[in-house]
Amino acid sequence: MTEHDPFNEPETAHPRARELMREPLFWDCVDEAAPFGSDEGSDAYYEWRSWRSENPDAPLTDCIDWILDGNLNAYNETLASDAQVETDLANPDDALLSEQFDMFTLDTTIIATGLGQLMDEGKIDTEAKPFIHVAIKRQRNPKAGHYDSVTLDAVARVVDES
């Protein structure tokens, strides 16, 4: 994989990503409320690139499973229910992978990893999209959400259209 900086040189991103990621928020690497603007989102993108260089033919779900420390099946719709989000926020030490991530960091990492595949390869693997949608749904919860609805709507659209 070639070295490039799609944030300062958007022409180095895949053409399909440039087509789908129309909103400036996707290219903002300093706004904490943008998918790649937080340290978590930026780090996730570069970790994706590193993982991909070592796993050039693996599906994105393998990367997500790696992020989730082998708990891919546990990162599902039940985590995005209002009751579960409230439970996880009230008892953060008992949340999924709490020893490694808080809810925002985990969700942001999943979102940025999926968008990273789009930026580099022009697609998001279909099998990975449900996991990205779990992250989006959890971040839509007003008690947990770090992102505004405009950002989450844009991310959901891009995931669906990719």
Secondary structure, 3 states (H helix, E strand, C coil): CCCCCCCCCHHHCCHHHHHHCCCHHHHCCCCCCCCCCCHHHHHHHHHHHHHHHHCCCCCHHHHHHHHCCCCHHHCCHHHHCHHHHHHHHHCHHHCCCCCCCCHHHHHHHHHHHHHHHHHHHCCCCHHHHHHHHHHHHHHHCCCCCCCCHHHHHHHHHHHHHC
